[in-house]
Amino acid sequence: MKEWTQIWAKPRSITDPEGNYNGFNPSVTTLKAGYCHPKGNIPLNCDVIWERDNAVVLRDGTTIYTDIYRPAVQEKVPVVISWSPYGKSNIDLPWAYDEGDLSHLQKEEGVDPAFWCAGGYAVAHPDARGAYMSGGNIYHWGTNEGRDIYDYIEWLAKQEWCNGSVGMAGNSYLTIAQWFAADQKPPHLKAIAPWEGQTDAYREVILRGGIVDNAFPRQAISVMHGNHYVDDMASMADEYQMMNSYWENKRAVLKEIEIPAYIVASYTNPIHTQGTFRAYRELSSKEKWLRIHNSTEWVDFYRPQNQKDLMTFFDYYLKGIENGWEKTPAVRYAVLNPGGEDAVDLIDEVFPPVGTQYQKLYLNCESMKLTEIIGRETSASYSGGDASAEILFRYTFQRDTDIIGYPDICLFVEAEGTNDMDIFVEIGKEGEPGRFLAWDCKPHNRYFQPFPAYEGRLRVSMRALDQEKTKDHLPVHSFEKAEYLEENVPVKVNISIRPMGLRFRAGETLLLRIGNEQSDVLAGGRKLGRANNGGIHRIHAGKNMPSYLELPFREVL
Protein backbone atom coordinates (compact mmCIF):
# COMPACT_ATOMS: atom_id res chain seq x y z
CA MET A 1 0.00 0.00 0.00
CA LYS A 2 1.30 3.48 -0.85
CA GLU A 3 2.12 5.41 2.31
CA TRP A 4 0.71 8.66 0.94
CA THR A 5 -1.47 10.04 -1.84
CA GLN A 6 -0.55 13.27 -3.60
CA ILE A 7 -2.86 16.20 -2.86
CA TRP A 8 -3.10 18.83 -5.58
CA ALA A 9 -4.28 22.43 -5.56
CA LYS A 10 -5.40 24.55 -8.46
CA PRO A 11 -3.05 27.46 -9.23
CA ARG A 12 -4.29 30.82 -10.40
CA SER A 13 -5.16 31.31 -14.03
CA ILE A 14 -2.37 32.56 -16.25
CA THR A 15 -4.66 35.46 -17.19
CA ASP A 16 -4.95 36.58 -13.56
CA PRO A 17 -3.70 40.21 -13.51
CA GLU A 18 -1.36 39.49 -10.59
CA GLY A 19 0.47 36.99 -12.78
CA ASN A 20 1.77 39.82 -15.02
CA TYR A 21 1.79 37.37 -17.92
CA ASN A 22 2.59 39.03 -21.23
CA GLY A 23 1.25 36.28 -23.46
CA PHE A 24 2.58 33.31 -25.39
CA ASN A 25 4.70 34.51 -28.29
CA PRO A 26 7.52 32.29 -29.62
CA SER A 27 9.81 34.80 -31.27
CA VAL A 28 13.28 36.32 -31.46
CA THR A 29 13.73 40.07 -30.89
CA THR A 30 16.85 42.21 -30.67
CA LEU A 31 16.68 44.82 -27.92
CA LYS A 32 19.08 47.57 -28.98
CA ALA A 33 21.61 49.22 -26.70
CA GLY A 34 19.85 52.05 -24.86
CA TYR A 35 16.57 50.16 -24.62
CA CYS A 36 14.83 50.75 -21.30
CA HIS A 37 11.85 48.72 -20.13
CA PRO A 38 8.82 50.96 -19.42
CA LYS A 39 8.95 49.92 -15.75
CA GLY A 40 12.73 49.73 -15.47
CA ASN A 41 15.46 52.18 -14.53
CA ILE A 42 18.56 50.64 -16.11
CA PRO A 43 18.96 50.85 -19.91
CA LEU A 44 20.81 48.21 -21.87
CA ASN A 45 24.37 49.12 -22.76
CA CYS A 46 24.70 46.44 -25.43
CA ASP A 47 22.42 44.79 -28.00
CA VAL A 48 20.56 41.85 -26.43
CA ILE A 49 18.83 39.03 -28.30
CA TRP A 50 15.60 38.02 -26.58
CA GLU A 51 14.49 34.50 -27.47
CA ARG A 52 10.96 34.16 -26.22
CA ASP A 53 8.93 31.02 -25.41
CA ASN A 54 11.45 28.49 -26.67
CA ALA A 55 10.15 24.93 -26.29
CA VAL A 56 12.24 22.44 -24.27
CA VAL A 57 11.16 18.79 -24.20
CA LEU A 58 12.01 16.97 -20.96
CA ARG A 59 12.85 13.28 -20.65
CA ASP A 60 9.23 12.26 -19.98
CA GLY A 61 7.96 14.15 -23.04
CA THR A 62 6.67 17.19 -21.14
CA THR A 63 7.30 20.53 -22.84
CA ILE A 64 8.32 23.60 -20.84
CA TYR A 65 8.93 27.08 -22.20
CA THR A 66 11.84 29.40 -21.63
CA ASP A 67 12.96 32.91 -22.41
CA ILE A 68 16.64 33.55 -23.05
CA TYR A 69 18.47 36.88 -23.08
CA ARG A 70 21.92 36.81 -24.67
CA PRO A 71 24.41 39.39 -25.92
CA ALA A 72 24.42 39.90 -29.68
CA VAL A 73 27.99 38.69 -30.17
CA GLN A 74 29.68 36.09 -32.35
CA GLU A 75 31.61 34.25 -29.63
CA LYS A 76 29.98 31.57 -27.53
CA VAL A 77 28.96 32.60 -24.02
CA PRO A 78 28.14 30.85 -20.74
CA VAL A 79 24.60 30.93 -19.37
CA VAL A 80 23.16 31.57 -15.90
CA ILE A 81 19.79 29.99 -15.04
CA SER A 82 17.09 31.50 -12.82
CA TRP A 83 14.77 28.51 -12.27
CA SER A 84 11.33 28.89 -10.68
CA PRO A 85 7.60 28.71 -11.40
CA TYR A 86 7.10 32.42 -10.66
CA GLY A 87 6.98 33.69 -14.25
CA LYS A 88 9.75 34.47 -16.69
CA SER A 89 9.00 38.02 -17.80
CA ASN A 90 7.26 41.29 -17.01
CA ILE A 91 7.50 40.85 -13.25
CA ASP A 92 6.51 43.69 -10.92
CA LEU A 93 9.03 44.12 -8.08
CA PRO A 94 8.16 47.31 -6.18
CA TRP A 95 8.35 45.62 -2.81
CA ALA A 96 11.64 43.86 -2.40
CA TYR A 97 14.63 45.87 -3.54
CA ASP A 98 15.88 49.19 -4.77
CA GLU A 99 14.37 49.28 -8.25
CA GLY A 100 16.94 51.90 -9.22
CA ASP A 101 19.39 49.01 -9.55
CA LEU A 102 17.20 46.97 -11.93
CA SER A 103 16.22 46.91 -15.61
CA HIS A 104 12.90 45.08 -15.06
CA LEU A 105 14.04 42.37 -17.44
CA GLN A 106 14.95 40.18 -14.46
CA LYS A 107 12.92 37.24 -13.28
CA GLU A 108 11.67 37.55 -9.71
CA GLU A 109 14.63 36.76 -7.41
CA GLY A 110 16.88 36.08 -10.43
CA VAL A 111 19.81 37.80 -12.14
CA ASP A 112 19.22 40.90 -14.23
CA PRO A 113 19.90 40.42 -17.98
CA ALA A 114 20.94 44.06 -18.37
CA PHE A 115 23.96 43.54 -16.11
CA TRP A 116 24.79 39.97 -17.08
CA CYS A 117 24.48 40.28 -20.86
CA ALA A 118 26.78 43.30 -20.71
CA GLY A 119 29.25 41.06 -18.89
CA GLY A 120 29.19 38.44 -21.64
CA TYR A 121 26.60 36.01 -20.26
CA ALA A 122 23.29 34.65 -21.45
CA VAL A 123 20.46 34.58 -18.90
CA ALA A 124 17.89 31.77 -19.01
CA HIS A 125 14.39 32.32 -17.63
CA PRO A 126 12.39 29.06 -17.76
CA ASP A 127 8.84 28.52 -16.63
CA ALA A 128 9.21 25.37 -14.55
CA ARG A 129 6.97 22.38 -15.18
CA GLY A 130 3.32 23.42 -14.80
CA ALA A 131 3.95 27.17 -14.60
CA TYR A 132 2.08 29.36 -17.09
CA MET A 133 2.18 27.57 -20.48
CA SER A 134 4.65 24.86 -19.46
CA GLY A 135 3.11 21.38 -19.41
CA GLY A 136 2.53 19.15 -16.41
CA ASN A 137 1.91 19.98 -12.76
CA ILE A 138 4.03 22.22 -10.54
CA TYR A 139 6.17 20.24 -8.12
CA HIS A 140 7.81 21.95 -5.20
CA TRP A 141 11.43 20.79 -5.35
CA GLY A 142 12.54 17.21 -4.87
CA THR A 143 14.06 14.68 -7.27
CA ASN A 144 11.39 15.34 -9.91
CA GLU A 145 12.34 18.99 -10.24
CA GLY A 146 16.05 18.17 -10.05
CA ARG A 147 15.69 15.90 -13.09
CA ASP A 148 13.78 18.57 -14.98
CA ILE A 149 16.58 21.06 -14.35
CA TYR A 150 19.18 18.46 -15.38
CA ASP A 151 17.42 18.11 -18.75
CA TYR A 152 17.13 21.87 -19.13
CA ILE A 153 20.84 22.41 -18.36
CA GLU A 154 21.90 19.84 -20.93
CA TRP A 155 19.56 21.40 -23.51
CA LEU A 156 21.09 24.83 -22.91
CA ALA A 157 24.65 23.48 -23.19
CA LYS A 158 23.90 22.22 -26.71
CA GLN A 159 22.68 25.58 -28.04
CA GLU A 160 24.90 26.99 -30.77
CA TRP A 161 25.53 30.23 -28.83
CA CYS A 162 26.54 28.47 -25.56
CA ASN A 163 30.16 27.72 -24.60
CA GLY A 164 29.01 24.62 -22.70
CA SER A 165 29.30 26.17 -19.23
CA VAL A 166 26.11 26.60 -17.20
CA GLY A 167 25.65 28.23 -13.79
CA MET A 168 22.66 28.81 -11.55
CA ALA A 169 21.91 31.83 -9.36
CA GLY A 170 19.08 33.45 -7.45
CA ASN A 171 17.53 33.48 -4.01
CA SER A 172 14.70 31.65 -2.21
CA TYR A 173 12.97 29.21 -4.62
CA LEU A 174 15.78 29.87 -7.09
CA THR A 175 18.25 28.70 -4.44
CA ILE A 176 16.26 25.64 -3.40
CA ALA A 177 16.13 24.54 -7.03
CA GLN A 178 19.93 24.66 -7.14
CA TRP A 179 20.32 22.07 -4.36
CA PHE A 180 18.07 19.58 -6.17
CA ALA A 181 19.64 20.25 -9.57
CA ALA A 182 23.24 20.00 -8.40
CA ASP A 183 22.71 16.74 -6.50
CA GLN A 184 21.68 15.20 -9.85
CA LYS A 185 25.17 16.03 -11.22
CA PRO A 186 24.31 17.41 -14.70
CA PRO A 187 27.62 17.36 -16.63
CA HIS A 188 27.45 20.96 -17.85
CA LEU A 189 26.49 22.58 -14.52
CA LYS A 190 29.85 24.09 -13.58
CA ALA A 191 29.01 26.27 -10.54
CA ILE A 192 26.10 27.43 -8.40
CA ALA A 193 25.32 30.58 -6.43
CA PRO A 194 22.61 29.73 -3.86
CA TRP A 195 21.50 32.92 -2.08
CA GLU A 196 19.53 31.62 0.94
CA GLY A 197 17.22 28.65 0.58
CA GLN A 198 15.88 25.74 2.59
CA THR A 199 17.18 22.22 1.98
CA ASP A 200 14.61 20.11 3.88
CA ALA A 201 10.99 21.25 3.60
CA TYR A 202 9.81 19.13 6.52
CA ARG A 203 12.50 19.75 9.16
CA GLU A 204 13.32 23.36 8.36
CA VAL A 205 9.98 24.95 7.59
CA ILE A 206 6.64 23.19 7.14
CA LEU A 207 6.83 20.65 9.98
CA ARG A 208 9.80 21.95 11.90
CA GLY A 209 10.04 20.11 15.20
CA GLY A 210 7.12 17.94 14.07
CA ILE A 211 4.72 20.90 14.40
CA VAL A 212 2.61 21.87 11.38
CA ASP A 213 3.38 25.41 10.20
CA ASN A 214 1.92 25.65 6.71
CA ALA A 215 1.40 29.41 6.39
CA PHE A 216 4.39 29.69 4.02
CA PRO A 217 3.38 26.90 1.58
CA ARG A 218 -0.16 28.28 1.45
CA GLN A 219 1.24 31.70 0.57
CA ALA A 220 3.56 30.13 -2.03
CA ILE A 221 0.69 28.27 -3.69
CA SER A 222 -1.33 31.48 -3.82
CA VAL A 223 1.17 33.11 -6.20
CA MET A 224 1.45 30.17 -8.63
CA HIS A 225 -0.10 30.50 -12.09
CA GLY A 226 -0.64 27.66 -14.53
CA ASN A 227 -3.05 25.56 -16.56
CA HIS A 228 -2.95 22.39 -14.47
CA TYR A 229 -2.21 21.70 -10.78
CA VAL A 230 0.33 22.46 -8.07
CA ASP A 231 1.75 20.22 -5.35
CA ASP A 232 -0.28 21.20 -2.25
CA MET A 233 2.39 20.97 0.43
CA ALA A 234 0.18 22.76 2.96
CA SER A 235 -2.54 20.11 2.77
CA MET A 236 0.08 17.36 2.65
CA ALA A 237 1.42 18.68 5.97
CA ASP A 238 -2.03 18.51 7.53
CA GLU A 239 -2.60 14.98 6.23
CA TYR A 240 0.88 13.43 6.66
CA GLN A 241 2.64 14.67 9.77
CA MET A 242 5.12 11.80 10.08
CA MET A 243 8.21 11.48 7.93
CA ASN A 244 7.56 9.49 4.75
CA SER A 245 8.99 9.21 1.26
CA TYR A 246 7.09 12.33 0.12
CA TRP A 247 8.92 14.47 2.69
CA GLU A 248 12.24 12.64 2.35
CA ASN A 249 12.16 13.50 -1.36
CA LYS A 250 12.10 17.18 -0.39
CA ARG A 251 15.42 16.88 1.48
CA ALA A 252 18.33 17.66 -0.83
CA VAL A 253 21.21 15.16 -0.86
CA LEU A 254 23.86 17.79 -0.30
CA LYS A 255 26.80 15.42 -0.03
CA GLU A 256 26.31 14.68 -3.75
CA ILE A 257 27.12 18.28 -4.66
CA GLU A 258 30.77 18.56 -5.65
CA ILE A 259 30.87 21.60 -7.93
CA PRO A 260 32.01 25.09 -6.82
CA ALA A 261 29.44 27.03 -4.78
CA TYR A 262 29.13 30.64 -3.68
CA ILE A 263 26.74 30.35 -0.72
CA VAL A 264 25.08 33.39 0.83
CA ALA A 265 23.28 33.25 4.19
CA SER A 266 21.76 35.40 6.89
CA TYR A 267 20.87 34.70 10.52
CA THR A 268 17.38 36.17 10.32
CA ASN A 269 15.35 34.39 7.63
CA PRO A 270 12.77 32.10 9.29
CA ILE A 271 12.43 29.98 6.13
CA HIS A 272 15.96 29.76 4.75
CA THR A 273 18.58 30.24 7.48
CA GLN A 274 18.77 26.66 8.75
CA GLY A 275 18.97 25.13 5.29
CA THR A 276 21.59 27.50 3.93
CA PHE A 277 23.93 26.77 6.84
CA ARG A 278 23.25 23.04 6.50
CA ALA A 279 24.28 23.29 2.85
CA TYR A 280 27.52 25.01 3.77
CA ARG A 281 28.31 22.21 6.23
CA GLU A 282 27.35 19.26 4.06
CA LEU A 283 28.31 20.14 0.47
CA SER A 284 31.15 17.87 -0.63
CA SER A 285 32.63 20.59 -2.81
CA LYS A 286 36.21 21.51 -1.96
CA GLU A 287 35.60 24.89 -3.58
CA LYS A 288 32.87 26.55 -1.58
CA TRP A 289 32.57 30.03 -0.17
CA LEU A 290 30.21 31.32 2.51
CA ARG A 291 29.18 34.94 2.89
CA ILE A 292 26.86 35.92 5.75
CA HIS A 293 25.31 39.38 5.45
CA ASN A 294 23.35 41.57 7.86
CA SER A 295 20.58 42.57 5.49
CA THR A 296 17.75 40.67 3.80
CA GLU A 297 18.27 38.28 0.91
CA TRP A 298 16.49 40.30 -1.77
CA VAL A 299 18.22 43.54 -0.91
CA ASP A 300 21.60 41.81 -0.61
CA PHE A 301 21.23 39.91 -3.89
CA TYR A 302 20.62 42.97 -6.05
CA ARG A 303 23.22 45.27 -4.54
CA PRO A 304 25.55 46.14 -7.44
CA GLN A 305 28.71 45.30 -5.51
CA ASN A 306 27.37 41.82 -4.74
CA GLN A 307 26.40 41.16 -8.35
CA LYS A 308 29.92 42.20 -9.37
CA ASP A 309 31.35 39.81 -6.78
CA LEU A 310 29.15 37.02 -8.14
CA MET A 311 30.27 37.75 -11.69
CA THR A 312 33.89 37.43 -10.61
CA PHE A 313 33.04 33.96 -9.24
CA PHE A 314 31.30 32.92 -12.48
CA ASP A 315 34.04 34.48 -14.64
CA TYR A 316 36.49 32.17 -12.90
CA TYR A 317 34.43 28.97 -13.22
CA LEU A 318 32.31 29.53 -16.36
CA LYS A 319 34.80 31.49 -18.47
CA GLY A 320 38.11 30.27 -17.07
CA ILE A 321 39.37 33.81 -16.38
CA GLU A 322 42.31 33.88 -13.94
CA ASN A 323 41.02 36.77 -11.84
CA GLY A 324 42.18 35.74 -8.37
CA TRP A 325 38.78 34.52 -7.18
CA GLU A 326 40.42 31.50 -5.54
CA LYS A 327 42.06 33.90 -3.05
CA THR A 328 38.67 35.10 -1.80
CA PRO A 329 38.33 34.36 1.95
CA ALA A 330 36.46 31.11 2.43
CA VAL A 331 34.12 32.71 4.96
CA ARG A 332 32.98 36.32 5.14
CA TYR A 333 30.53 36.96 7.94
CA ALA A 334 28.61 39.48 10.01
CA VAL A 335 27.72 39.66 13.70
CA LEU A 336 24.44 41.38 14.59
CA ASN A 337 24.33 43.84 17.48
CA PRO A 338 20.80 44.99 18.38
CA GLY A 339 21.05 48.36 20.06
CA GLY A 340 24.49 48.94 18.55
CA GLU A 341 26.40 48.68 15.28
CA ASP A 342 26.71 45.36 13.44
CA ALA A 343 30.14 43.98 12.59
CA VAL A 344 30.32 43.14 8.88
CA ASP A 345 32.80 41.71 6.38
CA LEU A 346 34.72 39.74 9.00
CA ILE A 347 36.80 36.93 7.50
CA ASP A 348 37.80 33.42 8.48
CA GLU A 349 38.46 30.05 6.91
CA VAL A 350 35.62 28.21 8.67
CA PHE A 351 32.26 28.78 10.32
CA PRO A 352 31.90 28.99 13.26
CA PRO A 353 35.07 31.10 13.24
CA VAL A 354 38.36 29.88 14.68
CA GLY A 355 38.41 30.41 18.44
CA THR A 356 34.74 29.63 18.99
CA GLN A 357 34.19 27.39 22.01
CA TYR A 358 30.93 25.72 22.94
CA GLN A 359 29.83 26.15 26.54
CA LYS A 360 26.88 24.70 28.45
CA LEU A 361 24.83 27.07 30.58
CA TYR A 362 22.67 25.13 33.01
CA LEU A 363 19.12 26.11 33.86
CA ASN A 364 18.61 26.99 37.53
CA CYS A 365 14.94 26.94 38.41
CA GLU A 366 15.47 28.67 41.77
CA SER A 367 17.29 31.77 40.55
CA MET A 368 15.83 31.53 37.03
CA LYS A 369 19.33 32.10 35.73
CA LEU A 370 21.68 30.26 33.41
CA THR A 371 24.88 29.24 35.20
CA GLU A 372 28.19 27.61 34.33
CA ILE A 373 27.77 25.03 37.08
CA ILE A 374 24.93 22.60 37.73
CA GLY A 375 22.73 23.63 40.64
CA ARG A 376 20.60 21.52 42.93
CA GLU A 377 17.52 19.73 41.62
CA THR A 378 14.65 22.11 40.98
CA SER A 379 11.81 22.58 38.49
CA ALA A 380 9.68 25.31 36.97
CA SER A 381 6.26 24.96 35.36
CA TYR A 382 3.78 26.81 33.21
CA SER A 383 0.23 26.23 31.98
CA GLY A 384 -0.17 24.10 28.88
CA GLY A 385 -3.49 25.73 28.02
CA ASP A 386 -2.37 29.36 27.83
CA ALA A 387 -0.72 30.26 24.51
CA SER A 388 1.21 33.12 26.13
CA ALA A 389 2.49 31.07 29.10
CA GLU A 390 6.27 31.19 29.44
CA ILE A 391 9.22 30.85 31.76
CA LEU A 392 12.33 33.00 31.44
CA PHE A 393 16.00 32.44 32.26
CA ARG A 394 18.82 34.99 32.08
CA TYR A 395 22.57 35.12 31.66
CA THR A 396 24.52 38.40 32.00
CA PHE A 397 27.85 38.70 30.20
CA GLN A 398 30.94 39.82 32.09
CA ARG A 399 32.95 40.62 28.95
CA ASP A 400 32.26 41.45 25.31
CA THR A 401 31.29 38.16 23.64
CA ASP A 402 30.00 36.98 20.28
CA ILE A 403 27.59 34.05 20.27
CA ILE A 404 28.26 32.74 16.80
CA GLY A 405 27.49 29.28 15.46
CA TYR A 406 24.91 26.60 16.20
CA PRO A 407 23.17 26.84 19.59
CA ASP A 408 21.12 23.94 20.95
CA ILE A 409 19.20 23.15 24.10
CA CYS A 410 18.67 19.99 26.14
CA LEU A 411 15.65 19.91 28.45
CA PHE A 412 14.19 17.39 30.87
CA VAL A 413 10.44 17.87 30.69
CA GLU A 414 7.27 16.26 31.97
CA ALA A 415 3.56 16.97 31.75
CA GLU A 416 0.56 16.64 34.02
CA GLY A 417 -2.90 16.28 32.54
CA THR A 418 -1.74 15.83 28.96
CA ASN A 419 0.29 13.31 26.96
CA ASP A 420 2.12 15.73 24.66
CA MET A 421 3.74 19.16 24.56
CA ASP A 422 4.81 21.59 21.88
CA ILE A 423 7.87 23.40 23.22
CA PHE A 424 9.07 26.68 21.75
CA VAL A 425 12.41 28.10 22.86
CA GLU A 426 13.84 31.49 21.96
CA ILE A 427 17.11 33.20 22.79
CA GLY A 428 18.21 36.75 22.20
CA LYS A 429 19.34 39.99 23.78
CA GLU A 430 17.04 41.31 26.52
CA GLY A 431 15.75 44.85 26.06
CA GLU A 432 12.79 45.79 28.22
CA PRO A 433 12.44 43.35 31.14
CA GLY A 434 11.23 40.01 29.80
CA ARG A 435 11.28 41.15 26.16
CA PHE A 436 13.78 40.69 23.37
CA LEU A 437 15.63 43.65 21.92
CA ALA A 438 14.84 43.38 18.22
CA TRP A 439 17.41 43.76 15.47
CA ASP A 440 16.00 46.16 12.89
CA CYS A 441 17.26 45.85 9.32
CA LYS A 442 16.95 48.69 6.82
CA PRO A 443 15.71 48.70 4.15
CA HIS A 444 12.70 46.50 4.74
CA ASN A 445 10.64 44.57 2.24
CA ARG A 446 7.19 43.06 2.57
CA TYR A 447 8.52 39.81 4.04
CA PHE A 448 10.70 41.34 6.73
CA GLN A 449 9.92 42.70 10.18
CA PRO A 450 12.29 43.54 13.05
CA PHE A 451 13.90 40.31 14.20
CA PRO A 452 13.49 39.55 17.93
CA ALA A 453 15.10 36.19 18.70
CA TYR A 454 16.60 32.90 17.54
CA GLU A 455 14.05 30.12 17.87
CA GLY A 456 13.75 26.35 18.12
CA ARG A 457 10.72 24.12 18.52
CA LEU A 458 9.75 20.49 19.12
CA ARG A 459 6.67 18.37 19.66
CA VAL A 460 7.83 16.22 22.55
CA SER A 461 6.22 13.04 21.23
CA MET A 462 8.52 13.43 18.19
CA ARG A 463 11.71 13.67 20.28
CA ALA A 464 13.49 10.58 18.86
CA LEU A 465 16.76 11.55 17.20
CA ASP A 466 17.98 10.41 13.82
CA GLN A 467 21.34 9.10 14.98
CA GLU A 468 22.88 9.16 11.51
CA LYS A 469 21.97 12.78 10.78
CA THR A 470 22.60 14.15 14.29
CA LYS A 471 25.99 15.82 14.81
CA ASP A 472 27.60 17.72 17.68
CA HIS A 473 25.41 20.73 18.59
CA LEU A 474 23.04 19.80 15.74
CA PRO A 475 20.28 17.42 16.85
CA VAL A 476 18.18 16.08 13.97
CA HIS A 477 14.96 14.19 14.66
CA SER A 478 13.62 11.21 12.74
CA PHE A 479 9.89 12.08 12.98
CA GLU A 480 8.96 8.49 12.19
CA LYS A 481 6.65 7.74 15.13
CA ALA A 482 5.04 9.37 18.14
CA GLU A 483 6.17 8.52 21.68
CA TYR A 484 3.56 10.04 23.98
CA LEU A 485 4.27 11.15 27.51
CA GLU A 486 3.31 9.25 30.61
CA GLU A 487 1.90 11.22 33.51
CA ASN A 488 4.69 12.70 35.66
CA VAL A 489 7.47 10.80 33.87
CA PRO A 490 10.28 13.18 32.77
CA VAL A 491 11.86 12.73 29.33
CA LYS A 492 14.92 14.25 27.72
CA VAL A 493 14.52 16.38 24.59
CA ASN A 494 17.13 17.99 22.34
CA ILE A 495 16.22 21.00 20.23
CA SER A 496 18.29 22.81 17.63
CA ILE A 497 18.13 26.61 17.55
CA ARG A 498 18.53 28.73 14.45
CA PRO A 499 22.20 29.48 13.60
CA MET A 500 23.16 32.83 15.01
CA GLY A 501 25.73 35.60 15.15
CA LEU A 502 24.94 37.97 18.01
CA ARG A 503 27.20 40.36 19.94
CA PHE A 504 26.80 40.99 23.65
CA ARG A 505 28.63 43.77 25.41
CA ALA A 506 29.71 43.37 29.03
CA GLY A 507 26.64 43.90 31.22
CA GLU A 508 24.11 42.91 28.56
CA THR A 509 21.79 39.99 29.21
CA LEU A 510 20.85 36.95 27.16
CA LEU A 511 17.22 35.96 27.64
CA LEU A 512 16.04 32.34 27.25
CA ARG A 513 12.29 32.02 26.80
CA ILE A 514 10.47 28.66 26.98
CA GLY A 515 6.75 28.63 26.23
CA ASN A 516 3.76 27.37 24.28
CA GLU A 517 4.24 29.61 21.25
CA GLN A 518 6.87 31.81 19.63
CA SER A 519 6.60 35.43 20.68
CA ASP A 520 6.30 36.70 17.08
CA VAL A 521 3.61 34.09 16.34
CA LEU A 522 1.64 35.32 19.34
CA ALA A 523 2.01 38.90 18.16
CA GLY A 524 0.61 37.89 14.77
CA GLY A 525 -2.41 36.17 16.26
CA ARG A 526 -1.42 32.72 14.94
CA LYS A 527 -1.26 29.45 16.83
CA LEU A 528 1.22 26.68 16.05
CA GLY A 529 1.37 24.67 19.28
CA ARG A 530 -1.67 22.51 18.63
CA ALA A 531 -0.61 19.95 21.25
CA ASN A 532 -0.73 22.64 23.94
CA ASN A 533 -4.36 22.27 24.95
CA GLY A 534 -4.14 21.94 28.72
CA GLY A 535 -2.29 20.42 31.64
CA ILE A 536 0.91 21.58 33.26
CA HIS A 537 4.31 21.66 31.56
CA ARG A 538 7.32 21.25 33.83
CA ILE A 539 11.01 21.85 33.15
CA HIS A 540 13.49 20.05 35.43
CA ALA A 541 17.03 21.14 36.25
CA GLY A 542 19.87 20.00 38.51
CA LYS A 543 22.33 17.17 38.96
CA ASN A 544 20.17 14.23 37.84
CA MET A 545 18.31 16.14 35.12
CA PRO A 546 20.78 18.80 33.95
CA SER A 547 18.81 20.90 31.47
CA TYR A 548 21.16 23.24 29.63
CA LEU A 549 21.52 25.75 26.82
CA GLU A 550 24.68 25.16 24.78
CA LEU A 551 26.13 28.27 23.13
CA PRO A 552 29.07 28.95 20.80
CA PHE A 553 31.14 31.58 22.66
CA ARG A 554 33.81 33.73 21.06
CA GLU A 555 35.38 36.54 23.01
CA VAL A 556 35.48 39.88 21.17
CA LEU A 557 39.12 40.92 20.89
C-alpha positions, 0 to 999 in steps of 0.5 A: 500500500502506498504510504501517501497520496498526492494532494493537488491544488489549483493554481491561479489562471495565467490570465490573472492580472497578478500573474503579469503574464505578457502572453505566449509569443515564440519569437526572437527580438533584438533589444538595442543598446539604450533600450529601457523597459517601461517599468525599469530604470537601467537601460541596456548598454549592449544589444541583447537578443531576446528568445521568447517562449522556446520549447524544451522537451524533458525526458518524460515528453513534457514541454516547458517554455523558456525565455533567453536573453543573450548578448548579440555577439559572435563568440559563444557565451556561458549561461546563468539559469534563474529557475522557478515557477514564478513567471519568466517576464514582465515581473513587478518588483516594487516591494523587495529591492531598490528598483533603481538598480534593476532593468525590469528584465529580471525574473523575480529573485533572479539575475538581471539580464541588463547587467549579465548580458553586458558582462558576456553572459546569457540569462535563461528564464524558464517557466518550470513544469506546470507554470504558465504555459509549461506542461505538467503539474508544478512540483515543489522541489525534490528529485522530480524537479532536479531531473527537470533542471538536469534536462534543461541544463543539458539542452542549454549546453547544446545551443549553438551560442553556448560555450558549454558552461552553465551556472545557476543563481538566485535566491529563495525558490531559485536557491532551493532549485539549485540544491536539487539540480546539483545533487543530480550532477548534470555534466554541464552545470559548472558552478552554483550561487545559492543565495539563501534557501531551505534544503529540507521542507519538513525539518526546516519549515513546514513541519519543523520540530514535528509541528505543522506550520503551513502558512508559508506553503499556502502563501507560495501556492497562492502566487502560482499561475498555470493551466494544471495543478500544483503540489499542495504541500500545505494540505500534505502537511495537515494529512501526513505529519510523520516522515515518509517518502514524500517528505524525504524526497524534499530533502536535498542530498547535499553530499552529492554536490561537488561543484564550486558554490558561492553560498550566501546566508543570513541569521534572520530568515525564518524559512531559509537560514537553517537550510543554507547553513546546513548546505555550507556544512554538508556540500562535498565541494572543496571549492565553496565560499560562505558569505553571511550578510546583515541585510535581507536576501532580496536587498543583498542579492541585487546590490551592485557590488554583490552582483559584481562579486558574483560575476567574478566567481562565475568568470572564474568557473564559467569562463576560465578567467584567472582573476584571483577569485580563488584567493577570496576568503572562504568565509565572510561573515557578520555579527548582529548587534541589536542596540548597537552597530553590526560587525560586517565583512569579517573573514575566516576560513571556517564557520563557526570562526576559529576560536569559537568554544561551545559552553553549556549554561545550566538552567537553575529553576530557583534563581531563574538564571543560566549558570556555568555550574549545575545547581541543585535539583529544581523545576519550573512549570507553566500552563499548557493551556495558555498560549502566552504562558512562558518561563524566562531564564537569564545570563549576564555577560561579564565581557564582550562576547559573540555568540556565533554558530549553532546553539542547541538546548537539552531539556528534561520535561514532563507533563501533568494532565496531557500526553504531549507538549509543543515546546518553543524556545527562543534566545536573544538579547534582553531589552525591556524586562522580559522582552527581546531587543529586536534587530532592525534591518533597513531597508525592509521589504514586505517579508521582513519585520524587526527580528526579535530572537533565535528560535527552536521548537519540538513536539515532545512526542517526536523527540526521537533523534535520527542518529545518523543525521545528528551531529555535535550541537546539531540534533536532527529528529527522525519524525517516524513515530510518536512517543507520547508522555506518561503522567509525571514521567520526565523525558529528555529532549534535544532542540536545535536553535537557528544558527546565530551571530549575536554580539553581547557587550559586558553587562548585557543579558541573554534571555532564554524564553520557553513557552507554548508559542513563539513570541512573534507568532503570538504577536501575529495572532497565529497558533502553532502549538496545537498539542498545547491544549491543557495540563501543566508543563514542567522543566526540570534542572539540577544534577540528575536532570541537567537541562542546559543551553549550549552556546558557541562563545567567542570573546570579542578581541 
